Amino acid sequence: MSEPMGPRRPLPRSVYVRRRVVVAIVAVAILVIVIAIAWPRGGSTPAPKDTSGSSATPSDGETALGAGDSATSPSDAQGDACDPGKLELTANTDKSEYQHDETVQLTLTVTNNSSKDCVIAAGTDQQVFTVQSPSGNGEEVYWTSTDCQTDATPQNVVLKAGVPVSSAAITWDRHRSKAGDCDPAAIAARPVVGSGGASFDLVVQLGDLTSQPKRFYLY
């Protein structure tokens, strides 16, 4: 029969030190792996995807209505009212020609051509987009943004001197509009407007301001 084992002798201090070092190294390695997995690759964080359904954006040097310091709420806007004679309103489309399966992105741009900042009512309740036949061709109206507009919002905008300010883009799906007849199924059932390079004009209004026509072509 074997003899009973006596009390175990404590390990040397160097053994405990080595064990602590190994544990610390493993912990650091795990932390490095976690950081490497979580850290975004490729530099900057991707911009959030635009879910508004429109793709047109203001060009260089412009700021969007309702963004940054260019616009404030009606109660906070300060300054003199804009002189309509010093304002320039422009109708914009994202392209000049569209193939049969492409929709049209529409924006307006207003520029304060005076030497000082001013305030204008430029909310969506003041914006009207109209697609019509070219001037001289009877000016038949095909689509108007206010025919089925919902949630029109008032907004006072500070226009900085010489700085163009653009609206958010809205999409025309090339179907005719009709005031009071806004059922989506009924709209989709209407024939698509334009083919074979037919020409159309976009005219925009901002309050009492009206733009010159912007010509574009539908194939």
Long-range contacts (C-beta under 8 A, 24 or more apart in sequence): 52-168, 52-169, 53-171, 54-105, 54-168, 54-169, 54-170, 54-171, 55-94, 55-105, 55-169, 56-92, 56-93, 56-94, 56-105, 56-106, 56-107, 56-169, 57-169, 58-107, 58-109, 58-164, 58-165, 58-166, 59-164, 59-166, 61-163, 61-164, 62-109, 62-163, 62-164, 62-165, 62-166, 63-163, 63-165, 63-166, 64-165, 64-166, 64-167, 64-168, 65-122, 65-155, 65-157, 65-165, 65-166, 65-167, 65-168, 66-155, 66-157, 66-168, 69-158, 70-157, 70-158, 70-159, 70-160, 70-163, 70-165, 71-122, 71-155, 71-156, 71-157, 71-158, 71-165, 72-156, 72-157, 72-158, 73-155, 73-156, 74-121, 74-123, 74-154, 74-155, 74-156, 77-119, 77-156, 77-157, 77-158, 78-119, 78-158, 79-117, 79-118, 79-119, 79-158, 80-116, 80-118, 80-119, 81-118, 81-119, 81-120, 82-112, 82-114, 82-118, 82-119, 82-120, 82-159, 83-114, 83-118, 84-208, 84-209, 86-112, 86-113, 86-114, 86-118, 87-111, 87-112, 87-113, 87-120, 87-159, 87-209, 88-113, 89-204, 89-205, 89-206, 89-209, 89-210, 89-211, 90-204, 90-211, 90-212, 90-214, 91-129, 91-202, 91-203, 91-204, 91-211, 91-212, 91-213, 91-214, 92-166, 92-202, 92-214, 93-202, 93-214, 93-216, 94-169, 95-216, 96-215, 96-216, 96-217, 97-197, 97-216, 97-217, 97-218, 97-219, 98-194, 98-216, 98-217, 98-218, 98-219, 99-219, 100-192, 100-195, 100-218, 100-219, 103-171, 103-172, 103-173, 103-174, 104-131, 104-171, 104-172, 104-174, 104-216, 104-218, 105-169, 105-170, 105-171, 106-131, 106-145, 106-169, 106-170, 106-171, 106-172, 106-202, 106-204, 107-166, 107-167, 107-168, 107-169, 107-170, 108-166, 108-167, 108-204, 108-206, 108-211, 109-164, 109-165, 109-166, 109-167, 110-159, 110-164, 110-165, 110-206, 110-209, 111-159, 111-162, 111-163, 111-164, 111-165, 112-159, 112-160, 112-161, 112-162, 112-163, 113-162, 114-161, 115-161, 116-161, 117-158, 117-159, 117-160, 117-161, 118-158, 118-159, 119-156, 119-157, 119-158, 119-159, 120-156, 120-157, 120-159, 120-206, 120-207, 121-154, 121-155, 121-156, 121-157, 121-207, 122-155, 122-156, 122-157, 122-165, 122-167, 122-206, 122-207, 123-152, 123-153, 123-154, 123-155, 123-156, 123-157, 124-149, 124-151, 124-152, 124-153, 124-155, 124-167, 125-152, 125-153, 125-154, 126-154, 126-205, 126-206, 126-207, 127-167, 127-204, 127-205, 127-206, 128-204, 128-205, 128-206, 129-170, 129-172, 129-202, 129-203, 129-204, 130-202, 130-203, 130-204, 130-205, 131-172, 131-193, 131-200, 131-201, 131-202, 132-200, 132-201, 132-203, 132-213, 133-199, 133-200, 133-201, 134-199, 134-200, 134-201, 134-213, 134-215, 135-201, 135-213, 142-176, 142-177, 142-193, 142-200, 143-172, 143-175, 143-176, 143-177, 143-193, 144-177, 144-179, 145-170, 145-177, 146-179, 147-177, 147-178, 147-179, 147-180, 147-182, 148-177, 148-179, 148-182, 148-187, 174-218, 193-218, 194-218, 194-219, 195-219
